[in-house]
Amino acid sequence: MKVSYHGHSVVKIRTERHTILIDPFITGNELTDLDANEENPDVILLTHGHGDHVGDTVEIAKRTGALVVAPNELAVWLGWQGVNVHPMHIGGAYEFEFGKVKFTQAFHGSSFIKEDSQEIIYTGMPAGILFTAEGKTVHHLGDTGLFSDLELIGKRHPADIAFVPIGDNFTMGPEDAAYAVSLLKPKVAVPIHYDTFPPIKQDPEDFRKLVEGTDVRVMKAGDSVDL
């Protein structure tokens, strides 16, 4: 399995037979190395409904026929846009052909904001994602604050690699993110969701220095890890 990072919260997983894209915020993301018109995933996994996570999902899924797996309300709304969806919810797991997906808690919001009409469409609960295939587990925490049940999640589902938001303001900052890693105890931790916008500017080395007992990889867009 090859796992790559592509700026903000965008993660790509390549297994022997499938390509999985998580939170494909590509258009408008100055930190990504991807081109939305060139991405051809088999599956798109979404943590929540904010624009900087749903991103190019509808356009990519319509063009490629990719299955979109998301929390229920978000999945239903995307289905109304003509996308092939599989709705799930927090605590639920499903064994797909491409791997096992389980949604975990995340403390955040989830909505689609239509600025032209000043309308906010509620898209259900935000979530983290546990993805397991080929004997490896990837934990994408999504957007979240710190919460103690991360320790339980780590005990129940030991992760080979965890993608952890550190940007502060909207999510955990470096200090809380480092404590979250101490609870989860993944083999590798990668900081995400920082530097994209002025309120979430961070030095990932501050996070690295605070983490003990876990290998921290500060990844640039396009960097990958073989699991």
N, C-alpha and C positions, 0 to 999 in steps of 0.2 A: 504494500500500500504506500502510495506517495501522497503526502499532504502538503499543500502549498498555501501561502498567504498572499493576499493581493490588495492590501491597503484597507483601512478602516476596519470592517468586520468580515470582509470577504475571504472565504476559505474554500479551496477546491480539494476534493479527495478523488484520487484515481485508484481504483482497485483493478484487478486483472481484467474485468469485463465491463466496468461501469465508471462513469464520471459523475460525481455529485458536487453540486455548487451550493454553498451556504451563503445566504444574505447577499445576493449579487447586486450591490450598489456600485454600478460601474459608470454610467453616464452622470456627469457632474461630480465625480470623485477624482480629484486632482492627484490623489496618492496611488491610484491603481495603475497597473500595467496592462490591464485587460481592455479588449474592445468588445462591446456587447454584441456587435454584428458577427463576431467570429467565434463566440462561445457556443458550444453544442453539447450541453450536459444531457445526460439521461434523466437526471433527477435534480430538482431544486428543493432545498430544505430552508424553511423560514422560521426565525425566532419570534418575530412580531411584526406589526403592521406599519411601523414608521417608515417614511420614504427612504431614509438612509440605510434600510435593510431590505425592504421589498425591491427597491431599485428598479432594475430592468426585467423583473420576473415575468411580467405579462408579455412583453415583446419577445423575450427569449423563448418562453414556453409555447407561445403561439407559432413561432417560426420553426421550432425543433420538435414540438410534441412532447416535451419533457413533462414528467409528472411532478406536480408541486405538492409537497407535504408540509402542512402548516397547522397551527392551532385552529380549532373548529371555525370560529367566526371569521377569521381571516381567510381560511380555505373556502368557506361558503361565498364570501364576497368575491374572491378571485375566480371562483367557478362561474359567477354571474358575468365575469368579463370574458368568458369563453375559454378558460384555462382548465386543463385536465388536473383535478385535485384529489388528494386523499386527506380528509380532515382527521385530526387527532386532538388529544388534550393532555394536560399535565398529569404525569403519573402513568399514562398509558404507553404501551409499547406495541410495535407491530413488526413482524418478520416479513420483509419484502424480499423479492428475488435479489436485489442489489445489496441487502444488508438489513440489520435491525435498527429501528429508530425508536427512541424513547424521549419524551419531553419531560423536562425537569422544571422546577420552580424558577422564576426570575422576578425580582421586585422592581417594576418599572411601569411603563404605560404601553398602550398599543392602539394606534388609531391611524387612519388615513386622513390627511388634512387637505381640503380643497380650498386653497387660498383665494381663488377667484370668486368663490361664492361664500367665503367665510364659513365653511361647513366642516365639521369634524365627524368622521364616520368611525364609530367604535369597532375595533376588530378583535375583541376578546382579550384573554389573558396573555401577557408576554411569557416567554419560555426560554429555557436553555435546551440544548439538543445533545443527547448521547447517541452516537452512531457507532455501531459495531459491525465489522466485517473482517474476514480473513484472520480471525483471532485477535484483532486489535480494536481498541476503543478510543474514539475521538470525542472529547467533551467541549462543545462550544457553549459558553455560558450565556451568550446573548448579551443584552443590556441588563445589568442588575446592580443593586446595592449589595452590601455584605449581609449575609444571614447565616445563622448557626447550622441550619440543616445541610449546608454544603459538606459538613463532616459526615453526615449520614449518607449523602449521595456518594462521597468518595469511598466510604466503606462498602457500600452496596455495589458500586460500579467503578472499580479502579480504572483510571484513564491512563493510556499511554501518552497522550498529549492533551493539554487543556488550553483553550484560547480564552484569555481573561481580559475583560475591559479594564483600562487603567485611566481613562481620560478625565475622571472627576466631573463635576458639574451635573451631568446627566446620569452617571454611573459611579461605580467605585473609583476612587483615586488610587495612586500607587500604594499607600499604606494599607488601606482596606483590601486592595487586590492581593497584596503580599500575604495578608492574614488569611484571605480566602484560599490561597495556595497551600498554606500550612494546614488548613482543614481538609482540603481535597486530596493532597499528596499525590498529584500526578507525576509520572516519570519526567515529563517535559512540560514547561509552561511557556506560553507565548503571549506577550502583551498585545492587545488590540484596542480599537476604538479610541484612538488618540491622534492628535495633530491635524485631523481633517478640518476642523473649524477652530476659530480663535478660543472659544471657551474651554476646549479640551486639549490645549497644547500641553504636552508633558515630555519630560526626558525619560525614556524607558530605562535608562541606566539607574535612575532612582528606584524603580521597581526591582530591578535585578539585585541591587545591593541589599534590599530588604528581605529577599527570599532566601530561605535556608533549606537544604535537603532536597531541593528539586532543581533540575537543570533548566535554566532560563535561556531561551533562544529569542533574541531580539531580531525579528525577521523583517527584511525589506520586501517590497512588493515583488513577487516572483520567486522568492526564496522557498525552498521546500525541505521536507524531512522525510526520509524513508523509514517506515515503521516495520 
